[in-house]
Amino acid sequence: MRKLFFSELSCRETKLQSVNFYSWFQFDKGKLSSKPSLQSPSSIETLIKVAEPLLLPQFKPTDYVEILAQIHEELETCKPDQKSNLFLLQFQVFRGLGESKLSLRSLQLAWEKSTSIHEKLIYDAWLKYEKKGEEPISDLLSSCHKCCQKFNLLDYVSQLSTESITEETNYPLQGSNMVYFKIGDDMVACDRRKIAALSSPLHTMLNGGFKESKLEVVDMSSNGISPLAMRAVSKFSLTGKLPHFAPEVLLEILDFSNKYCCKCLKEACDRKLATFVHTRQDAVDYMECALELGCTILAAACLNVLLDELPAWLNEEHVVNLFSNMNKAHLSTLVGNASFSLFCFLSEVAMSVDPKSETTVLFLEKLVESATENRQNQFALHQLGCVKFLRKEYVEAEDLFNLAFSAGHVYSIAGLARIASFRGNKHLSIKMLDSVISSCQMPLGWMYQERSLYTEGDAKWESLNRATESDPTLVYPYMYRAAYLMKKQSIEAALVEINRVLGFKLSLECLEMRFCLHIALEDYRGALRDIHAMITLDPEWRMFEGRVLVGQMKVLVMEHVERWTAGDCWMHLYDRWSAVDDIGSLSVICQMLESDLPKGVLYFRQSLLLLRLNCPEAAMRSLALAREHASSKHERLVYEGWILYDTGHCEEGLRKAEESIAIHRSFEAFFLKAYALADSGPDPPSPAAVVSLLEEALKCASDRLRKGQALNNLGSVYVDCGKLDQAAECYSNALKIGHTRAHQGLARVHFLRNDRNKAYEEMTKLVEKARNNASAYEKRSEYCERDLTRADLHMVTKLDPLRVYPYRYRAAVLMDNHKEKEAIAELSHAIAFKADLHLLHLRAAFHEHIGNVSAALRDCRAALSVDPTHQEMLELHTRVHTQEP
């Protein structure tokens, strides 16, 4: 069977003409070799290629806690116009840590703290770009007033105060009140005093020692202004307002105001011209004029349109050149002091489109020029170095990495080591990394990972293991070990290794590798499960170094898997759901979506599973699809309510639930209302109100999966109310219909009844049913003696090293035993790869306890960067701050 499958991979061109599957078996540079024997493991090995980890073009300080603390301290004392740049730096720190929610919040704060038009424009466009995944639900979010934050340039400008013309009228007045400007055959009558008041040069010309001060008729024919434009100038001098004219006339007036330094007139023209910028071509046409004449509002209007249309024009050389050819004066007109923010954004977009493009290089070079402080310089130099490295321009890349490293960006040593290796000097690469490792009190995972690239044998294995120990989120070590085990030991051993990381981090690369291992084991159902997971996470994912679209691979695999009926699918979904197999459940739902079953409810179930798997972006995409495929208005309102709830708009979500209930009383509408009610408003609702809603939900038609969830939630409310008998009944009923997670609630009831042994037994049932579930072990640890607790928490860290409770527990035990250094080290180990408020809070408290006030204050500030509103953290920060010498 395996031979047949791989034969199809290499010759199925008739159905999938866009893919040449023979190319998967290439061994020489770009040339097809003879097809390998498909009866040997080598046919799998050709598919499993572990690429070197990417050199990340991100700001990655060695001690991010120290940088976050510095930023927080500077935000407390800096001027208002400096705050947006500090939040931009904070954004880059969180981006380097992979904390997407925190980085987006920092970008939002940069927008809020912007003090200039330019910054508002840049951050508004950047936020829009970062949220482009929300486009399918943008209409819904825009209906929520709290979501409407689109920056309107002209509205903003209209609120700015302008200088009155009368402020410029305090010149000594002489002569007649009228003056006539001759333009060709036309005469334009003007009030001499009012015209003179427009600027100092005009005042000197008309009232000073020049001959024009003696003339009633002044010839302006050679000044490039038409009679129509001159009459508009005259009217402006009298009223302070410009009439509506075509852009050509306004440009004449603008040129006049620039020649004669008429500040108010120029500003009025600037505003009027800005209203004519609507399209990209408008922006390009007006930009040069705006920059040459220093028209900040017109330039901002052009920038507004161009940023709004990113990334559409990145391949248009004439538009790109507008930015790359700007000198300092032009940049000052365009963005004031925000040039670093501008090119930071432009380079970010350019890199996401094509990191090797000339456009990316141009923008990054301008970013380097725009850096005004050391941390900006580190980041800009490193980013440009990464791009040069990708373009194989190693000499320039080396210079840039050296500059970044010298400025303090230690991660840039990874680029230098790669370049040394490409030149055949792996010994130098190892020496560089050994130097960095030895200089760090707590070396980071990426340092060992990079070192592993240049070593062999036991040294390589040791570096990979140290990398995983220091930072378990790095996927390369798992993939390399899995590939090695498959070659040297067994496919089963490789599968165990790759499952280690997939147990807590759904990486597309790791799913692809596991797919290949399942094919090698002739486990086509398992292979299909991983294909479905990849499709759900990213429908556009391309497998095997980008050669094959994941959907095309599914077509091949499906031919080797028995197709299930709708009844079979429901049965398997119940089984997978009850076994707490979320990826297996996703696979079943993917198959059900290919049937005639109602798709809205299936996409909704998919979104719930993706939230459990910590894939919020994919979950929101599925929820948007649920809304799109809803079979009725009341069903659509429920999905809209969940979208609003999940984006933090609980009150709006509650209203959607109530609208749905008014049309049709359904399980999902009442369930949504219960959730939204619990989180809306400053005061929590009474438990009776939530109980009533969940009971109403249970009266409505639904399947066992959702009813089990409702019973479980109802049990939790009863526990909070102290009604343990009712809670136990709810949990027991949930278990009867296969809601396995109810064991956890029932264990809590036993514990509250002072029966700890029974609670432990109940959680053991969950541990046995939900195999390798870190949460189950963590909850069971609460109900056993210390030795068993340690064993369970050790298993938690082994299964999911991102769960923070085990580190906190172990640190607390060490602190109780007066092992302060070991306790702090336990927390520091986890903090190094996870920016967690609770870990930082506990470490700050430990530092305070041992009298290390500066370290405590540092951790407080970093923790408040993660959550500025955490009350206990704020209190600790205040207390520690008063102790600072």
LINTA-V153177 format. One record per helix or strand. SS is the DSSP state (h for helix, s for strand). FROM is the first residue (numbers start at 1). LEN is the number of residues. Records with the same first field share a line. If there is no record, write none. Layout:
SS: FROM-LEN + FROM-LEN
//
This chain:
h: 2-10 + 21-5 + 42-4 + 64-14 + 80-17 + 100-13 + 117-14 + 132-11 + 145-3 + 153-7 + 165-4 + 192-5 + 200-8 + 211-4 + 221-3 + 227-13 + 247-13 + 263-12 + 280-14 + 296-13 + 317-8 + 328-8 + 339-16 + 358-13 + 374-17 + 394-14 + 410-13 + 426-14 + 445-8 + 457-14 + 476-13 + 491-12 + 508-13 + 524-14 + 543-4 + 550-9 + 566-13 + 582-12 + 599-14 + 616-13 + 633-14 + 650-14 + 667-13 + 687-13 + 704-18 + 724-13 + 742-11 + 756-14 + 774-10 + 786-14 + 805-12 + 820-12 + 837-13 + 853-14 + 871-13
s: 28-1 + 31-1 + 178-6 + 186-6 + 217-3 + 542-1 + 548-2
//
